[in-house]
Amino acid sequence: MGEVGNEAQKAYTGGCACGAIRYEISGEPFMNDCQCLDCQRESGTGHGSHLTFPRAGVKVTGEAKHWDMRADSGNMKTRSFCPTCGSPVYMTFAAMPDLFTVRAASLDEPSRYKPQLVTYNVRGHAWDHLDPSIPKFEKMPPR
């Protein structure tokens, strides 16, 4: 198989800025940019960039601090960050316990991030220039 095929099978690895929290995840993720207000506030920018995996393939080392928040849907989501360096690393969802989401900037190889769509575009800002070729949804896409 060529190099591209090998990359698709290679685990995704990453962690926080200081290295206290590390993850290794097998499987292929769903990748999206989210422009909801929560992602804007957490990232300090106009959006958050996420990779979402089935939780079964996730291995995490290190102790994260967690904070729960209510999403626009009304469901609870838990954001996890490093207590030492403060880096946001991953997120889980009470309503979808089989999913595990990491921040694209936490990847060891951030170039592997290729967003497939934009969520909560209704909250986007004119100064936050995202790839115009990917689909955009005002809120979450229909299932």
C-alpha positions as CSV (number, residue, x, y, z in Angstrom):
1,M,0.0,0.0,0.0
2,G,1.2,3.6,-0.7
3,E,2.0,6.2,1.9
4,V,-1.5,7.6,1.9
5,G,-3.0,4.1,2.8
6,N,-0.6,3.7,5.6
7,E,-1.5,7.1,7.1
8,A,-5.2,6.2,7.1
9,Q,-4.3,3.2,9.3
10,K,-1.8,5.0,11.6
11,A,-3.1,5.9,15.0
12,Y,-3.7,9.5,15.8
13,T,-1.5,10.7,18.7
14,G,-1.3,14.0,20.6
15,G,-1.8,15.7,23.9
16,C,-1.4,18.9,25.8
17,A,1.4,21.5,25.4
18,C,3.4,20.2,28.4
19,G,3.0,16.5,27.6
20,A,1.3,15.6,30.9
21,I,-1.8,14.3,29.0
22,R,-1.3,12.1,26.0
23,Y,-3.7,10.1,23.7
24,E,-3.5,7.5,21.1
25,I,-6.5,6.8,19.0
26,S,-7.1,4.1,16.3
27,G,-9.8,4.5,13.7
28,E,-10.9,7.2,11.3
29,P,-12.4,10.4,12.7
30,F,-15.1,12.8,11.6
31,M,-13.5,16.2,11.4
32,N,-15.3,19.5,11.7
33,D,-14.9,23.2,12.4
34,C,-17.5,24.5,14.9
35,Q,-18.4,28.1,15.2
36,C,-20.6,27.9,18.3
37,L,-20.0,30.4,21.0
38,D,-18.7,27.8,23.4
39,C,-16.0,26.8,20.9
40,Q,-15.1,30.4,20.2
41,R,-14.7,31.2,23.9
42,E,-12.7,28.1,24.6
43,S,-10.4,28.5,21.6
44,G,-10.0,32.3,21.9
45,T,-10.7,32.4,18.1
46,G,-13.7,32.2,15.7
47,H,-14.1,28.4,15.9
48,G,-12.9,25.1,17.3
49,S,-11.4,22.4,15.1
50,H,-12.3,18.9,16.2
51,L,-11.8,15.2,15.4
52,T,-14.4,12.9,16.7
53,F,-13.7,9.1,17.1
54,P,-15.5,6.1,18.4
55,R,-14.5,5.9,22.1
56,A,-13.5,2.2,21.8
57,G,-10.2,3.0,20.1
58,V,-9.1,5.7,22.6
59,K,-6.2,5.4,25.0
60,V,-5.4,8.4,27.3
61,T,-2.6,8.8,29.8
62,G,-2.4,11.6,32.4
63,E,-5.0,13.3,34.5
64,A,-7.2,16.0,33.0
65,K,-9.3,18.6,34.7
66,H,-12.9,18.6,33.5
67,W,-15.7,21.1,33.3
68,D,-19.3,20.4,32.3
69,M,-21.4,22.8,30.2
70,R,-24.8,22.7,28.6
71,A,-24.7,22.6,24.8
72,D,-27.3,24.4,22.6
73,S,-29.1,21.1,22.4
74,G,-29.6,21.1,26.1
75,N,-27.3,18.1,26.5
76,M,-24.2,18.1,28.8
77,K,-20.7,18.1,27.3
78,T,-17.5,17.7,29.3
79,R,-14.4,19.6,28.1
80,S,-11.1,18.3,29.4
81,F,-7.9,20.3,29.8
82,C,-4.4,19.9,31.3
83,P,-4.3,21.3,34.9
84,T,-0.6,22.1,34.4
85,C,-0.5,24.0,31.1
86,G,-4.2,24.7,30.6
87,S,-4.3,23.3,27.1
88,P,-7.8,22.1,26.0
89,V,-7.3,18.5,24.8
90,Y,-10.6,16.5,24.5
91,M,-14.3,16.6,24.9
92,T,-17.0,14.0,25.7
93,F,-20.8,14.1,25.5
94,A,-23.3,12.7,28.0
95,A,-25.8,12.0,25.3
96,M,-23.3,10.3,23.1
97,P,-21.0,8.3,25.4
98,D,-19.5,6.3,22.6
99,L,-17.8,9.3,21.1
100,F,-14.5,11.0,22.0
101,T,-13.5,14.4,20.5
102,V,-10.0,15.9,20.4
103,R,-8.8,19.4,19.5
104,A,-7.0,19.5,16.1
105,A,-4.3,21.6,17.6
106,S,-3.5,18.9,20.2
107,L,-2.4,16.4,17.4
108,D,1.2,15.5,17.1
109,E,0.7,15.8,13.3
110,P,-1.9,18.7,13.0
111,S,-1.6,18.4,9.2
112,R,-3.7,15.3,9.4
113,Y,-6.7,17.5,10.2
114,K,-8.9,17.9,7.1
115,P,-12.3,19.5,8.1
116,Q,-15.3,17.9,6.4
117,L,-17.9,20.5,7.4
118,V,-18.6,23.6,9.5
119,T,-21.2,23.5,12.3
120,Y,-23.0,26.4,13.9
121,N,-22.1,28.7,11.0
122,V,-25.0,30.9,12.1
123,R,-22.7,32.1,15.0
124,G,-19.7,32.7,12.7
125,H,-17.9,36.0,12.3
126,A,-16.9,37.7,9.0
127,W,-13.3,37.8,10.2
128,D,-13.2,34.0,10.7
129,H,-12.3,32.8,7.2
130,L,-13.0,29.1,6.9
131,D,-12.5,26.9,3.7
132,P,-15.3,28.0,1.4
133,S,-15.3,24.6,-0.4
134,I,-16.6,22.6,2.6
135,P,-20.3,22.4,3.5
136,K,-21.6,24.7,6.2
137,F,-24.6,24.1,8.5
138,E,-26.3,26.8,10.5
139,K,-26.4,24.5,13.5
140,M,-25.8,20.7,13.5
141,P,-26.3,18.8,10.3
142,P,-29.3,16.5,10.0
143,R,-28.7,12.9,11.0
